[in-house]
Amino acid sequence: MSDLIAVAVALVVAVAAHELAHLAAARLVGHEVFELQIGVGPSWDTRIGDLVVRVGLVPIGGHVQTGASSMDGFRWRSAVVAGAGVVANLALLAVGLATGFVALVTFNSLALIGNLWPGRRRRLGEPTSDGRTIVDLVRGDTDAIAEERSAWFCVQADRSREAGRIDVAADHIERGLEAVGPTRALLATSGVVAFEQRRFADVVDAYAQLIDDDRVTVAGRAGFAADAAWSASLSGDPELRRLAEPWAAFARAARPNVRRRRIVHSLALLDAGRPDDALDAIAGIDDPSADAIRALVLVEAGDRGAARALYDTAIGPSFSPDHPLVERLVDALLEGG
């Protein structure tokens, strides 16, 4: 039992020291620290000032989210932050070797290998190792540095949006685009903000740049395709609606049984003039959005009475009147008088 406790302690110490070293280094060089996560899985969450702290049930891995509004010395400051966790593990490895604490040596050796191995180039939607970050910063990789610099603006935008200050969030996005250009992280965040502001054309514009970008994971590209297709269908712009079906089909192919992907594809198929295929896509789905699409199909077929009945019983009570899909259905019903 004592050996198991020693192993557990060594693992927790290796992980916690690594992440806390990142945090301390960030504070030392003037970076803001937004989130500290130690461990994975179900977590205990709290907030200390502006810092979100998450402690996961399984003490394997972690994450520290930092950023800086000042670009002075950004590369070397970021390199210090990225390398701090490795330094902590090296120190613990030395302690383990000096004391004969085998578990401490083992876990810190594994941490060093895992964190220093650069792996492939960074992609949006995948964690980036400390080694990859250090290599990119030392080499002066302009794309990677821009992504690192955009983190501060993205976090500020996300926090403003979560606080209901959507205009402030949009302002952070604009400042970020001016400061570092259209990074993948900024484009992803800008799409979320634009959707909440119902600027559907801007959502499409942002996500269209990510759908075919091989520096985004396939799963991420499919997610952006689904959101771009949905926004295009809700935009009311015939030109944008024509773009929706290929994106929706790509998104659905990636996850064919996900209900939301089927609904997105159904609306795109309706916009492509394929009402029967639209109904097939949502067959068996009991959802207000699916009902709204069924009602739109009924309107196109000239059965406004059935569409109105469906609206009154299933759609209207489930949506706010200003929901864009409801507005589209109501407009379609009113066109027929």
Summary of the structure (lengths in Angstrom):
residues: 337
radius of gyration: 24.6
end to end distance: 78.1
largest distance: 85.4
contacts: 1101
relative contact order: 0.06
helix: 69%
strand: 11%
